[in-house]
Amino acid sequence: MATNKGHLVVLTPKKQDSDHNIVKIHREETAKSDKVLHIGGGSYAGLIINRYEEKSNFESTADVSLSFSVHLSNKNHQKQVQEKRSLFFKLRKSVELDVGRLVVHKFFKNLLSNLPGDYVSFMKRAMTLLQKDYTEIVELVIDYKIVEESDQVTIPDATQYETSKRGKDSGSELEEVTVGHVQEILEHAFPNGLPTCAISECLRCSDEETLAFLAELETSGIVRMVEDEWIRVDTKKVDESIEAHRNAAAAASTSAGNGLSEQPTVAIISCLFVEKQAIDALIEESSTIHKYKSGGDSNVYTLGRIGAHRVVATKLALIGDSREAITSAGSITTRLLGNFQNIEHVFIVGVAGAVPHFTDATLHARLGDVIVSASRPHQYVYAHDLLFNRQTEQITGFAIRNWDADDKTIEKIVETGGEELLSAWNSATDEAIALLTSSAGDVEWKAPPTSTDVLAMTVSKGNVVVMPHPNADTKTGPEIHLGTVGAMSAMKKYEKWDGEEDSLAKVRETFAESFGIRCIDAGFDSVVGAVVGSCVRSWALIRGISDYDYGQSRAGKVWQAHAAARAAGMARCIIEKLPKSA
């Protein structure tokens, strides 16, 4: 009686109660016949179920532990209850703790990737995983306990982890159109404008509905009509007209090419409107020039000073993996660096989603933290396709592009910054929030309550499980991280690949694990490519963490503005420490 690893995997019940059960799963060389209740056969050969020993004493010393909370229906399916499942892992003595944490992290994600709906299937899955792999784990204790209502944690709805269902690519039931949807569409398009019909088409509503919302936004000074297009107005500079921007554009173009010492040496690129607002708030002596062109291809430049450096900031109109977005983002970046030819450092600043780590606090970034790209092993990794074995049709890897800055000045500033940089970052963020609250008061810039920082995972059948943060008891405030930033193309052609539920989410997880990625953004591959192609040797991405997806999920909206302010504050601190140009 043996498995292909030469061991049995044995489950022994240790506690059985209506609201509290404990089982131990461990490896054995041989089964004790007087204890065996069931012997697995066929594909389950090597799995043993022991009888429940009512009087047995139970103690477990865990090397690694974690837990999650999940909603369950009671036996009559009349009421939903919350259950906490705690998992305690014992490692082989020869396994280093850091290695063991990584193994447990992978085991846990695999276990929950298709969460079984009942206890028996859950335990069977755990036993099967140990039978096939994870030989570093010698024992797993699972503690199931129904949670009293007073002790329950908030478990969000699965829809919070989706992007908006409004748009051309939506295939499911649509949300009701609101004035917020119209404003968001125009903010994404800025510095470009959109005609009424384009907004209506995007939101799948009538022109009459769209015009009613636009009139409301126009009255509030948030949008205005320019020629035949509607355009978002930066509330910080609402008194400046598009016409004035146009008149200033020619002068700016002339100034950009005259080689004066006052030319900017630092460029800052953002995508979301809140990212642009946060950056502009920290630029001193600033002036904004909007080079508007009907039909697209507009540019917006905010020029000014941060510390001893002249800077220029711009906003992309589109980001992502569509042909239009790739072309737009790349051309705007190239045009920026062509207009301002003294640029020595480029910062791509905004929000992203952290890749959570459930067992190692040092690898886990939380909402409000910031990640600065560093060559560990690469600064930016973009997966544009999957690699397949043609015979087995199994995924064998990813077709990627990776990028690294030749000049590591930015990385070294963060690496050696210590408490001084952390303090300066908090001060810069507070300053940005104060300025933004007074000038862009329609957005909440302050940090949301910590209770909203929920580490959740969507699992099968629309369920969501919630885990405690691995640094829940040690975190004292926002943290700065150095590591790899990454992104993937949408890969919609593989959405139903292999018939697995949520297969793309699993692919994303594998991508993050394969390349040591700390956070995932909306995809700045063409921007980074344009920066490197323009021979800029010093560049970095600075990403404020707004969710645990890619920074723009529904759940991420709560933290998005604050995360943008955090990223802008970090950019300012680094720029202030850059060496002065010769």
N, C-alpha and C positions, 0 to 999 in steps of 0.2 A: 504494500500500500504506500505509494509515493507519488509525488508530483514531479513535473519535469525539472524542478529545482532540487529535488531530493528531499523535500520537506512536506509535511502536512500543515494545513491551515485549520486551526481548531477554534470553534466558538463555544464559550462557556457562559451561560446566564449567571449573573451574580446577584441580581436584585430584580424582583418582579412585583409590581404594584400597579394599581389602576392609573396613577399619574406619575410614576417614577420607575424607570427600568435601567439596569446597567448590564452590559455584556462585555466580556473580554475576548478579543481575537488574538491568537498568538500562534507562533510556529512551533511544531513538535516533530521529532524524528519518528515517533510511533504513537499510536492511539492506545489509550487505556480502555480495554474492552468493557470493564464494569461501569464506565462513565458514559459510554457512547450511546446517543439516542438515534442518530441518523448518519449514514455514510453516503456521501455524494457519489453519483455515477455519471458516466458519459463525460460531457464537457465539464462537469463539476467534480470529477474524480480528484481525490486528495483533499476535499473539503469535509470536515467532520463537525457535527453538532453534538455537544455533550448535554447530559441531563442537567436540570437545575438543581443545585445543591442548596437547600433552604437554610442550612445551618453553617454554611461555609463563611469563613472570615475573608474580607476583601480589603486589600490595600494595594495602591498602585503609585509608583514613583515615576513621574513622567519627565522625559527630557525635553519634549516640546508639547505644547497644548494649544488648542484653539477651540472656538465654539461658533455656533450660528443659531439664529432664531428664525422660525418659519411658522406660517399660519397653516393649521390643519383643520379639517372638518371633524366634528365628533362622530361617534358611531352612527347616530341617526341623521347625520348631515343637516342638522337643524341649526347648529351654532358653530362658528369658527373659534378655535382656541389657538393659543400661541404656545409653541414648544421650543425649549432650548436644548440643543444637542451639543454636548461638550465632548471633545475628542482628545485623548491623552496618549501620546506616542512614546514608546521606549525604543531607543536605538541600539544597534550593536555597539559594543564597547570600543571597537576600532574606528567608529565613525566620528569625525570631527563635528562639533555642534553646528558650525556654520553650514557644513555640507548637509547635515541632518535637517536643518531648517528648510533648506532648499528642496530636499526630497519630500518633506512633509507638505510644503507649499504646493508642489506639483501633484502629489497624491490627493490633496484636498480639492484642488480645482478639477481634477479628473473625476473624483467621486461625485462632485456636485454638478458636473457638466450636463448630466441628464438625470436630475434628482428623482429617484424612484418614489412613487406615491405611497408606499406602505413600508412598515418596519422590516418585514421579511426580505423584500427586494433590496432595501437599503443595505442591510447587513450582508446579503448575498453579494451585492456589488462590491462592498468593502473587502470581503474575503477573496473574491475573484481577482481584484486588483493586486492584493498581496500575493496571491498564488502566482500571478503572471510576472510580477515585477516588484520594485521597491524593496529589494532584499536588505536594505539598510535598516528597515523597520522590523523589529522582532515582536512587538506587542502593540496592540491598539485597544484601548478601553473606550467604549461609547456610553455616555451617560445621557439618557433621554428624560426630560422632566417638563411637565406641563407648568407653565408660568402663571402665577396669580395675576389678576388684572392690574393690581397696583405696581407690579414689578415688570410689566411688559415694556418692550422697546417699540419705537415706531417703525413699522415696516411699510415702505412706500409702495405705491401702485406701479406695476411694470411699465405703464405708459409714460412715466416720468423719465424713463431711460431711452425713449425714442426721440428722434428728431420730429419737427413739426410735420403733420400730415397735410399741410397746405402746400401745394406746389405741383409742378407738372409731373413729377415722378411718383406721386402718391398713388398707391393702388388700393388703399383701404378707405374706410369711412372717414369723411372729412370733418374737421372742426368747423364750428360756426365762425365766420369772418368777423373780426373785431377791428377797431381803430388801431390797436397794437400791431396787428398783422400788417396793415398798410404802412405804418411807421417803420416796422422792421424791414420790409421789402425795400423801402427807399434808403434806409441806413446801410443795408448791404450794398446797394447800387452806388452810393456816394463814393467818389465825386461825380459820378454820372447821374443824369436824370432819367426819368421814365415817363412815357406818355400814359394816359389813363388806361388805354386799352391793354398795354403790356402788364400793368398792375392787376387788372381784372383777370387777364388770362392766367397769370401766375397764381392768383388766389381762387380761381374758378368761381368767380361771382360776376354780377352784372356791372356795367359802367355806372349805373345809377347808384348802386351801393358804394362803389369805390369813391365816386365824387362826393357823396355825403360825408364819408370819413375824411377825405382830403380837405373838405371845407372846414371840418372841425379842427384838423391839424393846422390849417392855415390861420385860423383865428387865434390859435395858441402860439403862433410864431414858430412852429416847428418845421413847416414846409412852405414852399412858395412856387408859383408857376413861373418858368422861364421859357419864353418862346412857346413851344408846344409840349413841354415836359415839366414834370413835377420834380423838385429837388429838395433833399433834406437840408435844413439850415443848421449850421453849428450854433447852438444856443449861446456859446461863449462869445460869438462874434455876430450876433443877430443883427447888429446895426450896420454891418458891412454888406453892401449890395453886390450881387453877381456882376453888375456892370462895372463897379469899382475894381473888382478882381480882374475883369477882362482888361481894363485900362492899364493895370499894373503888370500884367503878364509880359508884355513886350519889354518893359524895363527890367524885369527879373531875368528874362532870357539873355539880355545884353550883359547884365551884371554877372550871370553865371559863367560867361566865357571870357571875362576880362583878366583873370589871373590875379585878382587882388588878394591881399593877405586876409581880408575879411570873408573870403569864401569858406563855406562849411567844410570841415574835415571829418565830420561824423554824420552818418545818415541813419535814420530810424524808420523802419517800415512796419506798418500795422495793417490789419484787415477789417476788424469790426469797428463800428462807430465808437463804442465805449473805449476801445483801445486807443483810438486817435484822440479822443477827449482827454484821457488820462495822461497821455504823452504830452499833449499841448499844454496841459496845466503846469508842467514842470519845466517848460522852456521859458527862460527869461528874455525880456526885450523882444518878444515874438511878434511876427507879422505873418498873416496867412494870405496866400495868393491862390485863387481858384481858377485854373485854366479850363474853362467850361467849353465843351463842344457838344452841340445837339447830336443825338444819335450814338453817343458813347465816346470813348477815347479821351475823356477828361482827365485832368491831373489836379491835385491839390498839394501845395507845399507850405509848410509852416517853418519859417526860418527864425533863428534866434541864438541863444547862448545857454549852455549848461557848463558851469564851472568856467574853466579857461578855454573852452572849445566852442567854436561856432558849429551849429547843428542845423540839419534840415530833416523834417519829418514828412512822410507821405502816407497815404492810405490806398490800399488796393481796392478795386471795385469788385473783384471776383477772386475766389480761391477754391481749389479743389482739383479734381482729375478730369473734368470735362475739357474738351479741346478749346472751347472758348475761354474757360478760366485759366488754363495753362498759358495760352497765348497772351491773355490780358495781363496776368501777374508778371510773366517774364518780360513783356515789353515795357510795362510801367517801371520795373526795376532797372532795366537797361537804359530807359530814357532818363530816369533820375540820375544814374551814374554818368550818363553822357552830358547832361546839363550842368552837373556839378562835378568837375573833373579833379578836384582836390581831395575827394573822399578817401580817407585812410582806414576807417572803421565803419562797419555796418552792423546794426542791431535789428533783428526781426523780433518784435515785441508784441506779446499778447497772451491769450489764454490757451490752455490745453487740458487734457485729461490725464491724471496720474495712472500709471500701471500699478495697481495695488499689490502689496506683498503681505500675506496674511500671518507670517510667522517671524519676519525679521524687520524690526523697527528701522534699522539703518537703510533699508531698501524701500521704505514706504513713505511716500510724500502724501500730505493731507491737503484739504482745501485751504487756500490762503497761503500755502507754501509757494516757493518759486524754484524752478529748475533752470539752470544755465547750462547750455549745451557744452559738452566737453568730450574730448576724444577718449572715451572709455567704453568700448574701443573706438567708436566713431562719433562725431558730433551730430550728424544727421543721416538717417537711413530711411530710404523710401522704397517700398515694395510696389512695383508697378504690375506684377503678374505672379502667378504660381508656376512652379515647375512640377511636371508629372512624369511618372514612369509609364510609358506608353503601353507596356504589356500588362501591368497590374492596375493601371489607372489610379494609383495612389500618389498623394502629394509627396514630393521628395524635397521641396524647398521653395525658395522665393527668388524671383528675378528682382534684384535690387540695384539701386545706386546709392553709394555712400559718399559723404563729403566730410572733409576736415580742413580747418583753417591752417595755413602755413605758419602764421604768426600766433603764438599761444599767449599773448599778453593778457587778453581778457580772461582766459581760463586761470592764469596765475594770480590775477587780481582777486578773483573769487576764492581760489584755493588758499591764499595766504591772508585773506581778509579778517578771519576770526570774529571775535566779539565786536571789534570796532566797526566792521562792515555790517554786522547784524544790527547794531544800534543805529548806524547811519541810515540803513534801509528802512527801519521802523519809523524814523523821524521823517524821511522823505515821503513815505507812504502817508503818514498822518498829514503832512503838508498838502499833498496832492488831494487827499480826501476833503480837507477843509476848503481848498480852492474850488474843487469840483462841486461840492455841496452848495456853494454860493453862486456858481455860474451855470451849473447844469443840474439844477435841483429836481428835475423830473426823474432822476435816477437815484437809487439808494446805493451810495458808495461805501458806507460803513460795513464792517464785517457782520454777516448774519450771525444769529445765535449758534454756538457750537453744537447745539442739538440737531442742527440741520446738516451737520457733517456726518452723513450716514454712509458707512461702507456696505454697500449692497451688491448683490449679484442676481441677475435674472437667470432662472433655471427653466427646466422644462414646463410645458403647459401653462405658461404665463405666471408662474410663481416667482416670488422674490424672497431671497434669504438675506438676513442682515448679520454681519460679523462685527465683533469689537475690533477697534484699531489695535495693532500690535504695540503701539506706543501710547495707548490710552492713559496709562498711569505715569508716563515719564515726560510727555510733551508739555513744555512750558510756554510755548508761543510759536508763531510762524517760523519756519526753518528754510535755510538756503541749501539747495542740493546741486551737485555737479553730475552730469551724466548724459547719456545718449537720448536725443529727441528723435522721434520717428513718425512715420505716417504710412498709410496704405491707400492704394486706389480703392474705389468702392467695390470693384470686382463683382458687380451684379450678375455677370454671366455665370458665376458659380453659386448663386444664391440657393439653388435647389440641388447643388452637387451632392452626390452620394446619398440623397434622400434623407439626410440627417436634419433634425430640428436644430435651428440656429447654428448651422455649420459655419457660417461666416464669422460668428463670434469666436468660435473655436480656432479658426484660422488666424484671427487677429491675436488671440492669446499666444498661439504658437509663434507667430511673428515676433511678438514682444519678448518672449522667452529666448528665442533663437539669437537675438541680437542685443540682449541686455538693455532693452529700451525702458527708460524711466517714465516717459510721458508721450502721449500721442496727440498730434495736432491735426488741423484740417488739411494739411498737405501743402508745403512750401517748397517742393522740389524745384519747380521752375524758377522760383525766386533765388534760392541758394545757387542754382546753376548759373543764373545771370550774374550774381555777385562774384562767383569764382571766375566766370568767363570774362568779367571786366577787370580781372587781375587785382582784386581787393584781397589782401593777404590776411587781414584781421577782421573776423566777423563772428557773431554768435546769435543763437536764438535764446530769448529769455521768455519763459512761459510761466504765467501765474496759473495755479491749479484751481479749476472751477468745477470739475467733476471727476469721475473715474471712468470716463468714456473717451471723448476726444475734445472736450471743452465746450461743446455746443448742444448737449442734450437738454431736454426739458428740465431735468434736475439741476443742470449746470447753470440755468438762467438765474437762480437764486444767488449764486456766488460770482457770476460772470463779471459784473462791474467792479467788485472789490478785488477780484483776481487780476483784472486789468490794471487797477491802481497799484497793486503789489508789483506787477511786472514793470510798470513805468518807474516806480520808485527804485527798483533794482537797477534799471538801465541808467538812471541818473547817477546813482552811487558809483557805478563802474566808470561811467564817462568822466566823472570828476577826478578819478584816479588814473585816467589814461595819461601817458607822457605827452607833454606839449610838443606840437609839431615844430620842426626846425624852421 
